[in-house]
């Protein structure tokens, strides 16, 4: 089959690989009908995530049709079922899964000892990501083996296009969780840093949850225009001071809720000098992340406000003003999305016409064009915000 | 043995294995920049480890300290050249090439018994400079946002009922789960205490 394969920094190829096969009784194989490139795939593309190996298949936003089912998954899945595959693999049985903390499932990371060493305690297995999270082959391919398939799927009905359903795999529940973990209440002012695909979903989730004022921060005009389409007030940080503008929009009080939908790769510019220092440290492997957004959020957030982190961070960050955070009494919430916790509710909202996630797709291409679409997405060329691929 | 085969030891029985590689996402300019980055490391290490030998070969005796400093410079420019910020590294390399040429020019006088070596080195540095310039122009052109390519997505609402109609729509049947509540009001807490 064809698959997008990681060969090293900035080196993704559409290779011919062997087909996946069932390994365990809870496995299933799906024929991929649609997949997408995620912003966090770019962290792999840039080789910022440790423990990737040449030959790893990329992709964690996938949907398709079940073509083979292991014996223990047959009670929940059958050939021909149409499914969206969450990016987190969950057993559904461990203590964390029972609590709804699916992204820290204790049983699905097949290289859990590596995860224990890296994170202190293992996290869930993830598709198309580092070997610290299991090194499972990803879904930017023609076929995908789904471990724990009886609990790692979202069955979706026929009659709704892939474009509307695909993002149940990641960015829609991720954006939703970003808003939920910010504890958005009616009347709140919510500031969202980053208007990439997750930021866009977060903005719409915040509106659905009743935020009175949503403020979107980015520097790319096309992303800001997409944010404004949903009613957000926009701040282009290359044209105006984020802190001054946020204070102006909140009567000097600061936003109630601040959401980081950027994560490790803050935009580097001399207008934000700390990002230049972070980038230099990153090159020297003296720091893993560029946490400019975190610093700015802590500074500008209203006292007793909430900081919600959904953008991916990878390791060690420097110069985080914990003194400001502690004295202002801020609450921090963060996690990889616990996808299945939200997908039932979000599927109903899609069916009910409350949200149509297909708005975010700006580019569609054949899987074989994946390598050039990675480069286009990374370069933010041609107005690229979200790439959908079809095998 | 290709790395993709070696890494097979980290995979399980049912995992796909690479059979045939396709074209890379890297452009020709990216690959050239990477090669120049590794060249910088090689040259930098030689200049740092054996500056005396380099100086004697070029007839630049007494310049060992300078050559060692140039070695450190090569290594410093290799880091961004091998990173995703290639233009920064390549610009540093081009500036370094100018310094190298300036230094070599002092060895081209007829009194230098190693003048031939210095001439060859100068020709090599000119060649590498041309490669640096080619790579710099290439990566800048490949990865730039083309002027006039900005898109307007102001029709991409994503909320079929419109932003105003959608505001708070989810609250009709969704409350923030208790384990996600981050803040409360005294007004919420008082009845709880009273009961």
Interface residues (C-beta under 8 A of the other chain):
Chain A: X1 X2 X3 X5 X7 X9 X10 X11 X12 X13 X14 X15 X16 X17 X18 X19 X20 X21 X22 X23 X27 X45 X46 X53 X54 X55 X56 X57 X100 X110 X131 X135 X137 X141 X145 X180 X181 X182 X183 X184 X185 X186 X200 X204 X205 X207 X208 X209 X210 X211 X212 X221 X222 X223 X225 X226 X228 X229 X230 X231 X268 X279 X283 X284 X304 X306 X331 X333 X345 X349 X353 X354 X355 X356 X357 X358 X359 X360 X362 X368 X371 X372 X374 X375 X379 X380 X381 X382 X383 X385
Chain B: X2 X3 X4 X5 X6 X7 X8 X10 X11 X12 X13 X14 X15 X16 X17 X18 X19 X20 X21 X22 X23 X24 X25 X26 X27 X30 X79 X80 X83 X84 X85 X142 X143 X144 X145 X146 X149 X150 X151 X152 X153 X154 X155 X156 X157 X158 X159 X160 X161 X163 X164 X166 X167 X168 X169 X170 X171 X174 X176 X177 X179 X180 X181 X182 X183
